[in-house]
Amino acid sequence: MTAHFDVAVIGLGAMGSAAVAHLAARGVKVIGIDAYYPAHALSSSHGDSRLIRLGYFEDPSYVPLLQRAYENWRTLEARLREDILTVTGVLQIGKPDSKIVSGTLKSCALHDLPLETLSPDQMRVRFPVFSLDADEVALLDPQGGYIRPEAAVMGHLKLAASDGAALHFGEKVTAIEPGEGGVTIVSITGRYHAAKVIVATGSWISELVPALRGHAVPIKQVVSWYQPTDGLVTQPQRMPVFIRDEGENGSFFGFPSIGIDGVKVGRHAHFREPIDPNQPNPVVNERDTDC
């Protein structure tokens, strides 16, 4: 027999786990299905940290969404009695006319967000781990910081289950078949009918939504960890999370020493090299980690 649900969520990483948790909390009859098991290493949500900020340089329209996201993260923490979001401040660094600096200023001005501008000299005193060029500035978003993604995924799934969601792990969905009154979800072990479906499968999304082929293209992202020579200045209390605009060389992001691995640094979108998510991770070479 085919089980019936109001909503099916396919993929239970950061987006899918949050969706299934919020739906279950509203009393929706929901099923969540994932080909793997929670917080697996192939997920876009894998790892110990993801950057979060309010002063969004990409577009001021994101700011209300981020303000709501902060509320939701604090609600999640309260229900779990666990820390998920850590505020360190976020430094957005670049030349005054760079996209990151000018965009951050625009978003903060439009939404009246707190922001502090720091010169290279001020940065050397306040945050000595950073070295700015004479023509650069740093914008400190005091409310920025990082999310613990795997803890967030596990927390959302825990609450979803307690609120009545059906959660299936290790079950790959092979097809979504539109039909009368909704869709049929076909997996390797069963069939489920749902009035609505949310597809949150990350790198695999075009397998179930062919219209996204050529648009949603997974790319290689490389991050590196470095052991500091002075561990004191890289502690979260003294080193904010950061984004740095390097002009034609792209932008870089980084985190303080959160755990034993040291300081984490990566290049946004890396070299935009497409990957096949069904193949082993590509080998990382010296060029990949040259930050």
C-alpha positions as CSV (number, residue, x, y, z in Angstrom):
1,M,0.0,0.0,0.0
2,T,1.1,3.6,-0.7
3,A,1.4,5.7,2.4
4,H,-0.1,9.2,2.2
5,F,1.4,12.5,3.5
6,D,0.7,16.2,3.2
7,V,4.3,16.9,2.4
8,A,7.4,14.9,1.4
9,V,10.8,16.3,2.0
10,I,13.6,14.7,0.0
11,G,17.1,15.3,1.3
12,L,17.6,15.9,5.0
13,G,20.7,18.2,5.2
14,A,20.5,21.8,6.5
15,M,17.6,22.8,4.3
16,G,15.6,19.6,4.3
17,S,16.0,18.9,8.1
18,A,14.8,22.5,8.8
19,A,11.9,22.1,6.5
20,V,10.7,18.8,7.9
21,A,11.1,20.1,11.5
22,H,9.1,23.3,10.9
23,L,6.4,21.4,9.0
24,A,6.1,18.8,11.8
25,A,5.9,21.6,14.4
26,R,2.9,23.0,12.6
27,G,1.1,19.6,12.7
28,V,1.6,18.8,9.1
29,K,1.8,15.1,8.2
30,V,5.3,15.0,6.7
31,I,7.8,12.4,5.7
32,G,11.5,13.1,5.3
33,I,13.7,10.8,3.1
34,D,17.4,10.8,2.7
35,A,19.7,8.5,0.7
36,Y,22.3,8.6,3.5
37,Y,22.3,8.9,7.3
38,P,22.3,12.2,9.2
39,A,25.2,14.6,8.9
40,H,27.1,12.5,6.4
41,A,30.4,13.6,4.9
42,L,29.0,14.0,1.4
43,S,26.5,16.6,2.5
44,S,26.8,20.4,1.7
45,S,26.2,20.7,5.5
46,H,29.2,18.6,6.5
47,G,31.8,20.1,8.9
48,D,32.1,22.2,12.0
49,S,31.2,25.7,10.8
50,R,29.2,27.8,8.4
51,L,29.3,31.6,8.3
52,I,26.3,33.7,9.2
53,R,25.9,37.5,9.1
54,L,23.2,40.2,9.0
55,G,25.1,42.8,6.9
56,Y,24.6,40.9,3.6
57,F,26.6,42.5,0.8
58,E,25.0,40.4,-1.9
59,D,21.7,42.3,-1.7
60,P,19.8,44.2,1.1
61,S,16.7,42.1,0.3
62,Y,18.3,39.2,2.2
63,V,18.4,41.1,5.5
64,P,14.8,40.5,6.6
65,L,15.2,36.8,5.8
66,L,18.4,36.7,7.9
67,Q,16.7,38.5,10.8
68,R,14.0,35.8,10.8
69,A,16.7,33.1,10.5
70,Y,18.4,34.4,13.7
71,E,15.1,34.2,15.5
72,N,14.6,30.6,14.3
73,W,18.2,29.6,15.3
74,R,17.6,30.9,18.8
75,T,14.3,29.1,19.0
76,L,16.0,25.9,17.9
77,E,18.7,26.4,20.6
78,A,16.0,27.0,23.3
79,R,14.2,23.8,22.4
80,L,17.3,21.7,22.2
81,R,19.1,23.4,25.1
82,E,22.2,23.4,23.0
83,D,24.4,26.1,21.3
84,I,24.1,26.2,17.5
85,L,24.9,29.8,16.7
86,T,28.1,31.4,18.1
87,V,28.5,35.2,17.7
88,T,32.1,36.2,17.1
89,G,31.4,39.2,14.8
90,V,32.1,39.1,11.1
91,L,34.7,41.2,9.4
92,Q,34.1,42.1,5.8
93,I,37.4,43.3,4.3
94,G,38.3,45.1,1.1
95,K,38.8,48.3,-0.7
96,P,36.1,50.9,-0.1
97,D,34.7,50.5,-3.6
98,S,34.8,46.7,-3.6
99,K,31.6,44.7,-3.8
100,I,31.9,43.3,-0.3
101,V,32.5,46.6,1.4
102,S,30.1,48.8,-0.6
103,G,27.4,46.1,-0.5
104,T,27.7,45.7,3.2
105,L,27.5,49.4,3.8
106,K,24.3,49.6,1.6
107,S,22.6,46.7,3.4
108,C,23.4,48.1,6.9
109,A,22.4,51.6,6.0
110,L,19.0,50.5,4.5
111,H,18.1,48.3,7.5
112,D,19.8,50.4,10.2
113,L,22.1,47.6,11.3
114,P,25.0,48.2,13.7
115,L,28.4,48.3,11.9
116,E,31.9,49.5,12.8
117,T,34.5,50.7,10.3
118,L,38.1,49.9,11.1
119,S,41.2,51.2,9.5
120,P,44.4,49.1,9.0
121,D,46.0,50.7,12.1
122,Q,42.9,50.0,14.2
123,M,42.8,46.4,12.9
124,R,46.4,45.9,14.0
125,V,45.5,46.9,17.5
126,R,42.1,45.4,17.8
127,F,42.5,42.2,15.8
128,P,46.3,41.6,15.4
129,V,45.9,38.4,13.4
130,F,44.8,40.4,10.4
131,S,47.0,42.5,8.2
132,L,45.3,45.0,5.9
133,D,46.7,46.9,3.0
134,A,46.9,50.7,3.4
135,D,43.9,51.2,0.9
136,E,41.7,48.6,2.6
137,V,39.1,48.9,5.4
138,A,37.3,46.3,7.5
139,L,33.6,46.4,8.4
140,L,32.7,44.7,11.7
141,D,29.2,43.2,11.8
142,P,28.9,42.6,15.5
143,Q,26.0,40.1,15.2
144,G,27.8,37.8,12.8
145,G,29.4,34.5,13.6
146,Y,29.1,30.9,12.7
147,I,26.6,28.0,12.8
148,R,27.5,24.5,13.8
149,P,25.9,22.8,10.7
150,E,25.9,19.1,11.8
151,A,24.5,20.0,15.2
152,A,21.8,22.0,13.5
153,V,20.9,19.1,11.2
154,M,20.8,16.6,14.1
155,G,18.8,19.0,16.2
156,H,16.2,19.7,13.5
157,L,15.8,16.0,12.9
158,K,15.4,15.3,16.6
159,L,12.6,17.8,16.9
160,A,11.0,16.7,13.7
161,A,10.8,13.1,15.0
162,S,9.4,14.3,18.4
163,D,6.8,16.3,16.6
164,G,5.6,13.3,14.6
165,A,7.5,13.4,11.3
166,A,8.3,10.1,9.6
167,L,12.0,10.0,8.9
168,H,13.6,7.5,6.5
169,F,17.4,7.2,6.2
170,G,19.5,5.1,3.8
171,E,16.6,5.2,1.3
172,K,17.4,6.7,-2.1
173,V,14.5,8.3,-4.0
174,T,14.6,7.4,-7.7
175,A,11.7,9.3,-9.1
176,I,9.0,11.9,-8.5
177,E,5.9,11.1,-10.5
178,P,3.3,13.9,-10.8
179,G,-0.3,12.7,-10.5
180,E,-3.8,13.5,-9.4
181,G,-3.8,15.4,-6.1
182,G,0.0,15.6,-5.8
183,V,3.0,13.4,-6.5
184,T,4.2,9.9,-5.9
185,I,7.6,9.5,-4.5
186,V,9.4,6.4,-5.7
187,S,12.3,5.1,-3.6
188,I,14.4,1.9,-3.7
189,T,12.2,0.4,-1.0
190,G,8.7,1.9,-1.4
191,R,6.2,4.4,-2.8
192,Y,4.7,7.4,-1.0
193,H,2.0,9.8,-2.1
194,A,2.2,13.5,-1.0
195,A,0.2,16.6,-1.8
196,K,3.4,18.6,-2.1
197,V,7.1,17.8,-2.3
198,I,10.2,19.7,-1.3
199,V,13.4,18.6,-3.0
200,A,16.5,19.5,-1.0
201,T,19.0,17.1,-2.3
202,G,21.8,19.6,-2.8
203,S,24.4,18.4,-5.3
204,W,22.0,15.7,-6.5
205,I,19.0,17.9,-7.2
206,S,19.1,17.7,-11.0
207,E,18.7,13.9,-10.8
208,L,15.1,14.4,-9.5
209,V,14.5,17.8,-11.1
210,P,15.8,17.5,-14.7
211,A,14.9,21.1,-15.5
212,L,17.7,22.2,-13.3
213,R,20.4,20.4,-15.3
214,G,22.9,23.0,-16.5
215,H,21.7,25.5,-13.9
216,A,22.2,23.8,-10.5
217,V,25.8,22.5,-11.1
218,P,27.7,21.2,-8.1
219,I,31.3,22.5,-7.9
220,K,34.4,21.6,-6.0
221,Q,34.9,23.6,-2.8
222,V,38.2,23.3,-1.0
223,V,38.9,24.5,2.6
224,S,42.2,24.3,4.5
225,W,43.1,24.4,8.1
226,Y,46.2,26.1,9.4
227,Q,47.8,25.8,12.8
228,P,48.6,29.3,14.1
229,T,52.0,30.3,15.5
230,D,50.1,32.3,18.2
231,G,47.0,30.4,19.3
232,L,45.8,33.2,21.5
233,V,45.1,35.7,18.7
234,T,43.1,33.1,16.7
235,Q,40.6,32.3,19.5
236,P,36.9,33.1,18.7
237,Q,37.0,35.9,21.4
238,R,39.9,37.7,19.5
239,M,39.4,36.7,15.9
240,P,36.1,37.2,14.2
241,V,34.9,35.2,11.3
242,F,35.9,37.0,8.1
243,I,35.3,37.6,4.4
244,R,38.0,39.3,2.3
245,D,37.5,40.8,-1.1
246,E,40.6,40.2,-3.3
247,G,39.3,41.8,-6.4
248,E,40.0,39.7,-9.6
249,N,41.3,36.9,-7.3
250,G,37.8,36.4,-5.9
251,S,36.9,36.4,-2.2
252,F,38.1,34.4,0.7
253,F,36.4,33.4,4.0
254,G,37.8,32.1,7.2
255,F,37.1,31.1,10.8
256,P,39.0,31.3,14.1
257,S,40.4,28.3,15.9
258,I,37.1,26.6,16.8
259,G,38.6,23.2,17.5
260,I,41.9,21.4,17.4
261,D,42.4,21.7,13.6
262,G,43.2,25.4,13.8
263,V,42.1,28.3,11.5
264,K,39.8,27.4,8.6
265,V,40.2,29.3,5.3
266,G,38.6,28.9,1.9
267,R,38.1,30.6,-1.4
268,H,34.5,31.3,-2.2
269,A,33.3,29.0,-5.0
270,H,37.0,27.9,-5.4
271,F,37.8,27.6,-9.1
272,R,34.2,26.7,-10.1
273,E,35.3,23.3,-11.1
274,P,32.2,21.0,-11.8
275,I,32.1,17.7,-10.0
276,D,30.1,14.5,-10.1
277,P,28.6,14.0,-6.6
278,N,28.3,10.3,-7.3
279,Q,32.1,10.0,-7.7
280,P,34.8,10.1,-5.0
281,N,35.9,13.6,-4.0
282,P,38.4,15.0,-6.4
283,V,42.0,15.0,-5.2
284,V,43.2,18.3,-3.6
285,N,46.5,19.6,-5.0
286,E,48.8,22.4,-4.0
287,R,47.0,24.9,-6.3
288,D,43.7,24.2,-4.5
289,T,45.1,25.2,-1.1
290,D,47.1,28.2,-2.3
291,C,45.3,31.0,-0.3
